[in-house]
Amino acid sequence: MSETIRVAVIDDHPLFREGVTRSLSEIDGFEVIAEGGSKDDALRIAENLRPDIILIDISMPGGGLNAIGPILEASPSQKIIMLTVSEANDDVTGALKAGAKGYVLKGVGSRALADIIRTVADGDGYVAPTLSAKLLHNPSEPSNIDAIAALTAREHEVLKLVATGLSNKEVARKLDLHEKTIKHHMTQVMAKLDVNNRTEAAMVFRDAIDRKPVRD
C-alpha cells in the first residue's frame, strides 16, 4: 500500500503497548491513531476511528478473542491481527475462525511486524510459521481431502499456489490472470472449504496433502 496505514494497538501492558506504538511510528507508512487496554477499548476504537488494522492481545480485560466477533459484526471489513504470547492451538484456530486476519507472536521484531501489517492491509492473511506447522500436525483436526477434491481444476491450481505463500497479485502474474479473478476463485475456495480466510484455506490444503493416502 502506498498510503499510510492507520493502526490501533490494544494491549493491557502499557510498556509493551508503548513500545509497539513507538516502533511503528518510527517506520515510514504507519500511523498509530489509538491505544487501548481492554475489549471495550477495542470495540470503541473500532467503531469510532475505523483504523486500517487493529492489533489485539488475547489476554486482557474482556478477552481479545471476545472482541473479534462484535468488531466484525459492526464493521465486516475491519482487519484484525492478534499480537499475543499464546501459542495454544485453540487460541489460533479460535481467532482465525472468528475472523482475525493475522496471528503474530510477541517475540516478533518491529520490522517484521511492519511487514506483516502491510501483508494483512493488502488483503492477505498471516499466521506465525511455527504455529502453522503445529496446526498442520494437530491430529484432532478433521481431514478435508473430500472438500479439496470438490474444487475445480482452476480453484485447485490457485489454492496450491496460495499455499506456497504467494499473494493474489503474485498468483495472478504466475497464471497470467487478473488479480480480481484470483480473488474470485479464492472466495469460492473459502466457501467450499468452509474457512474464513486465505491462511486457513492454505492450511486445509497442506493438511489434506499430508493426509492423502499413498497408493502403490
C-alpha positions as CSV (number, residue, x, y, z in Angstrom):
1,M,0.0,0.0,0.0
2,S,1.3,3.5,-0.8
3,E,-0.9,5.3,1.7
4,T,-0.3,5.5,5.4
5,I,-1.6,2.5,7.3
6,R,-3.6,3.6,10.4
7,V,-3.1,1.3,13.3
8,A,-4.7,0.8,16.7
9,V,-2.8,-1.1,19.5
10,I,-4.9,-2.9,22.1
11,D,-2.9,-4.4,25.0
12,D,-3.3,-4.2,28.7
13,H,0.5,-3.9,29.3
14,P,1.3,-0.2,28.9
15,L,5.1,-0.7,28.5
16,F,4.6,-3.2,25.7
17,R,1.9,-1.1,24.1
18,E,4.0,2.0,24.1
19,G,6.9,0.0,22.6
20,V,4.8,-1.2,19.7
21,T,3.4,2.3,19.2
22,R,6.9,3.9,19.2
23,S,8.4,1.3,16.9
24,L,5.7,1.6,14.3
25,S,5.7,5.4,14.5
26,E,9.3,5.4,13.5
27,I,8.7,3.3,10.4
28,D,7.5,5.2,7.2
29,G,4.0,4.5,6.2
30,F,2.5,3.9,9.6
31,E,0.4,6.0,12.0
32,V,-0.8,4.7,15.4
33,I,-4.1,6.5,15.8
34,A,-5.2,4.9,19.1
35,E,-4.2,2.8,22.1
36,G,-6.3,0.7,24.5
37,G,-6.1,-2.0,27.1
38,S,-9.4,-3.9,27.0
39,K,-12.1,-5.5,24.9
40,D,-14.3,-2.4,25.5
41,D,-11.5,-0.1,24.3
42,A,-11.1,-2.3,21.2
43,L,-14.8,-2.0,20.4
44,R,-14.9,1.7,21.0
45,I,-11.8,2.4,18.9
46,A,-13.0,0.2,16.0
47,E,-16.4,1.9,16.0
48,N,-15.3,5.5,16.3
49,L,-12.0,5.6,14.5
50,R,-12.1,2.7,12.0
51,P,-8.3,2.0,11.8
52,D,-7.0,0.1,8.9
53,I,-5.5,-2.5,11.3
54,I,-6.2,-3.3,14.9
55,L,-3.5,-5.2,16.9
56,I,-5.2,-7.1,19.8
57,D,-3.8,-9.1,22.6
58,I,-5.6,-12.2,23.7
59,S,-5.0,-11.9,27.5
60,M,-6.6,-8.7,28.6
61,P,-9.8,-7.5,30.4
62,G,-12.8,-8.8,28.5
63,G,-10.6,-11.1,26.4
64,G,-9.1,-10.3,23.0
65,L,-10.8,-13.2,21.3
66,N,-14.2,-12.0,22.5
67,A,-13.6,-8.6,20.8
68,I,-13.3,-10.1,17.3
69,G,-16.9,-11.0,16.7
70,P,-18.5,-7.8,17.8
71,I,-16.0,-5.7,15.9
72,L,-16.6,-7.6,12.7
73,E,-20.4,-7.6,13.2
74,A,-20.3,-3.8,13.3
75,S,-17.6,-3.4,10.6
76,P,-17.2,-6.6,8.5
77,S,-14.2,-5.1,6.6
78,Q,-12.1,-4.4,9.7
79,K,-8.8,-6.1,9.6
80,I,-7.7,-7.6,12.9
81,I,-4.3,-9.1,13.9
82,M,-3.8,-10.9,17.2
83,L,-0.5,-10.0,18.8
84,T,0.0,-12.3,21.7
85,V,2.2,-14.7,23.6
86,S,-0.3,-17.6,23.3
87,E,0.8,-20.5,21.1
88,A,-2.3,-22.6,22.1
89,N,-3.9,-24.3,19.1
90,D,-7.4,-23.4,20.4
91,D,-6.5,-19.7,20.5
92,V,-5.0,-19.7,17.0
93,T,-7.9,-21.6,15.4
94,G,-10.4,-19.6,17.5
95,A,-9.0,-16.3,16.4
96,L,-8.9,-17.3,12.7
97,K,-12.4,-18.8,12.7
98,A,-13.8,-15.7,14.4
99,G,-12.4,-13.6,11.5
100,A,-8.9,-12.4,12.5
101,K,-6.7,-11.9,9.5
102,G,-3.4,-12.5,11.3
103,Y,-1.9,-14.2,14.3
104,V,1.5,-13.0,15.5
105,L,3.7,-13.9,18.5
106,K,5.1,-11.1,20.6
107,G,8.7,-12.1,20.0
108,V,8.4,-10.6,16.5
109,G,10.7,-7.7,15.6
110,S,9.4,-4.3,14.7
111,R,10.4,-4.5,11.0
112,A,8.9,-8.0,10.7
113,L,5.7,-6.8,12.4
114,A,5.5,-3.9,10.0
115,D,5.8,-6.3,7.0
116,I,3.1,-8.5,8.5
117,I,0.8,-5.5,8.9
118,R,1.4,-4.5,5.3
119,T,0.6,-8.0,4.2
120,V,-2.7,-8.0,6.0
121,A,-3.6,-4.5,4.9
122,D,-3.1,-5.6,1.3
123,G,-5.7,-8.3,1.8
124,D,-3.6,-11.4,2.7
125,G,-3.6,-13.4,5.9
126,Y,-0.7,-14.3,8.2
127,V,0.0,-16.9,10.9
128,A,3.4,-17.3,12.6
129,P,5.1,-20.1,10.7
130,T,5.8,-22.2,13.9
131,L,2.0,-22.0,14.7
132,S,1.0,-23.0,11.1
133,A,3.3,-26.1,11.5
134,K,1.7,-27.1,14.8
135,L,-1.8,-26.7,13.4
136,L,-1.0,-28.8,10.4
137,H,0.1,-31.7,12.6
138,N,-2.7,-31.5,15.1
139,P,-4.4,-35.0,14.9
140,S,-7.7,-33.6,16.2
141,E,-8.2,-31.6,13.0
142,P,-10.6,-33.4,10.6
143,S,-9.4,-34.4,7.1
144,N,-10.5,-32.1,4.3
145,I,-9.5,-34.3,1.4
146,D,-13.1,-34.6,0.1
147,A,-13.5,-30.8,0.2
148,I,-10.3,-30.3,-1.7
149,A,-11.4,-32.9,-4.3
150,A,-14.6,-30.8,-4.8
151,L,-12.6,-27.8,-6.1
152,T,-12.5,-27.1,-9.8
153,A,-9.1,-27.6,-11.6
154,R,-8.6,-23.8,-11.6
155,E,-9.5,-23.4,-8.0
156,H,-7.2,-26.2,-7.0
157,E,-4.4,-24.6,-9.1
158,V,-4.9,-21.2,-7.4
159,L,-5.1,-22.7,-3.9
160,K,-1.9,-24.7,-4.5
161,L,0.0,-21.5,-5.3
162,V,-1.6,-19.6,-2.4
163,A,-0.5,-22.4,-0.1
164,T,3.1,-21.8,-1.1
165,G,2.9,-18.3,0.3
166,L,2.2,-16.3,-2.9
167,S,-0.1,-13.3,-2.7
168,N,-3.1,-12.9,-5.0
169,K,-1.1,-10.5,-7.2
170,E,1.8,-13.0,-7.5
171,V,-0.6,-15.8,-8.3
172,A,-2.3,-13.7,-10.9
173,R,1.1,-12.9,-12.5
174,K,2.1,-16.6,-12.5
175,L,-1.2,-17.7,-14.1
176,D,-1.5,-14.7,-16.4
177,L,-4.8,-13.8,-15.0
178,H,-6.3,-10.6,-13.4
179,E,-5.9,-10.2,-9.7
180,K,-9.7,-9.8,-9.4
181,T,-10.1,-13.2,-11.0
182,I,-7.8,-14.8,-8.4
183,K,-9.8,-13.1,-5.6
184,H,-13.0,-14.5,-7.1
185,H,-11.5,-18.0,-7.2
186,M,-10.3,-17.7,-3.6
187,T,-13.8,-16.6,-2.5
188,Q,-15.2,-19.7,-4.0
189,V,-12.5,-21.9,-2.5
190,M,-13.0,-20.5,1.0
191,A,-16.8,-21.1,0.7
192,K,-16.3,-24.7,-0.4
193,L,-13.7,-25.4,2.4
194,D,-15.8,-23.5,5.0
195,V,-13.0,-21.3,6.1
196,N,-12.7,-17.6,6.9
197,N,-9.5,-16.6,5.2
198,R,-6.6,-17.5,2.9
199,T,-4.4,-18.7,5.7
200,E,-7.0,-21.2,6.8
201,A,-7.5,-22.3,3.2
202,A,-3.8,-22.9,2.7
203,M,-3.6,-24.9,6.0
204,V,-6.5,-27.0,4.9
205,F,-4.8,-27.7,1.6
206,R,-1.5,-28.6,3.1
207,D,-3.2,-30.8,5.7
208,A,-5.1,-32.6,3.0
209,I,-2.0,-33.3,1.0
210,D,-0.2,-34.6,4.2
211,R,-3.1,-36.9,5.0
212,K,-3.7,-38.1,1.4
213,P,-3.2,-41.9,1.4
214,V,-0.3,-43.2,-0.7
215,R,-1.3,-45.8,-3.4
216,D,1.1,-48.5,-4.7
